[in-house]
Amino acid sequence: MDLELDGKRVLVTGASKGIGLAIVRAFRAEGAEVVAVSRKTTAELEATGATFVSADLADPAAPRQMVETVLEMEPRLDVLVNNVGGGDTSGEVLSDPFGGGADAWAGVFALNLGAAVETTRAALPALTRSRGAVVNISSQNARDPRNAPLSYSAAKAALNAFSRGLAEQVAASGVRVNVVTPSGTRTPMLTAEDGFGADLAARRGIDQDALLAMVPQQAGMVTGTLIDPAEIARAVLLLASPTMASAVGSNWVVDGGALKTP
Ligand SMILES: NC(=O)c1ccc[n+]([C@@H]2O[C@H](COP(=O)([O-])OP(=O)(O)OC[C@H]3O[C@@H](n4cnc5c(N)ncnc54)[C@H](OP(=O)(O)O)[C@@H]3O)[C@@H](O)[C@H]2O)c1
């Protein structure tokens, strides 16, 4: 199947590992040029041949500066993937039924919502010229806020609303906006020694491997196993493909059956 992504210029945020890295690899395999953004690069990202740009996208000024840098390198952009995101894993947040205090909420919203809004705002003129596509990475927790801090679930729910609304606003200019919603996915967020999974396991007083084994069942995933990031990447590529002109404002769930509503 030719997705017509060969030679397209793609910007992926949160790209050095996990789902973002899988997305970079998948676009590269289709012959796309990729600019990959995170705070630090990794050997795995370097091996993809993507161009790396460093930015801390939790800083409200960073998305515009980053997009300007990317477009100064080459004034062309066909696809934007707003993948960066994650929760605040501090003890204060994990132990608080409110998902942390005002500062924690501001930080989580900055990374999961603000980065996507401001990156898209800055990239929209270039995407309009190319009649391009935006794909935003949400989470099961946006619609099923049981198993994550409320600040994270609420920020992802806001990302869903932003994405659906923007899809409507920009459709006439030829830009398509869509969302992919993963459930538990095997990435450093869950598997790293210093990530959300490790903090959650420590908080519950259990081994991290035991926690990883419990995630699918607790999330309601009927597959019983964590998702391979490459699966999320495949959904992103299809939504970004010019061959999918009618995919507008959609939210594709790839969650092992976790979300129970039709
Ligand atoms: N894994 C899951 O189970 C799961 C489930 C549902 C949704 N998601 C969503 O999927 C997306 C990717 O998650 P993941 O599991 O792949 O995460 P991950 O393994 O923690 O990777 C996060 C990526 O984002 C970068 N990043 C983090 N903070 C950043 C910042 N302030 N500025 C720029 N880059 C930053 C990281 O690199 P640096 O640290 O070098 O910056 C890394 O490349 C997120 O939006 C997440 O909410 C994940």
The ligand as an ORCA input file, in Angstrom:
! r2SCAN-3c Opt
* xyz 0 1
  N       2.960      4.730     27.092
  C       1.664      4.672     27.297
  O       1.151      3.708     27.890
  C       0.754      5.760     26.780
  C      -0.638      5.541     26.830
  C      -1.498      6.524     26.356
  C      -0.978      7.693     25.835
  N       0.380      7.890     25.813
  C       0.854      9.165     25.254
  O       1.764      8.898     24.205
  C       2.717      9.951     24.109
  C       4.117      9.366     24.140
  O       4.274      8.654     25.352
  P       5.476      7.629     25.609
  O       4.941      6.565     26.479
  O       6.152      7.283     24.332
  O       6.431      8.578     26.501
  P       7.958      8.400     26.915
  O       8.411      7.003     26.694
  O       8.071      8.984     28.295
  O       8.718      9.364     25.879
  C       8.433     10.730     25.934
  C       9.164     11.474     24.842
  O       8.876     12.866     24.983
  C      10.079     13.604     25.226
  N       9.768     14.667     26.168
  C       9.340     14.537     27.449
  N       9.193     15.743     28.013
  C       9.514     16.655     27.062
  C       9.565     18.069     27.041
  N       9.288     18.804     28.131
  N       9.919     18.702     25.883
  C      10.247     17.977     24.778
  N      10.224     16.624     24.749
  C       9.880     15.984     25.884
  C      11.076     12.580     25.752
  O      12.422     12.923     25.509
  P      13.271     13.884     26.530
  O      13.044     13.326     27.900
  O      14.689     13.789     26.044
  O      12.723     15.248     26.346
  C      10.675     11.356     24.927
  O      11.232     11.452     23.630
  C       2.425     10.914     25.255
  O       1.617     11.974     24.803
  C       1.635     10.037     26.218
  O       0.792     10.803     27.047
  C       1.256      6.956     26.259
*
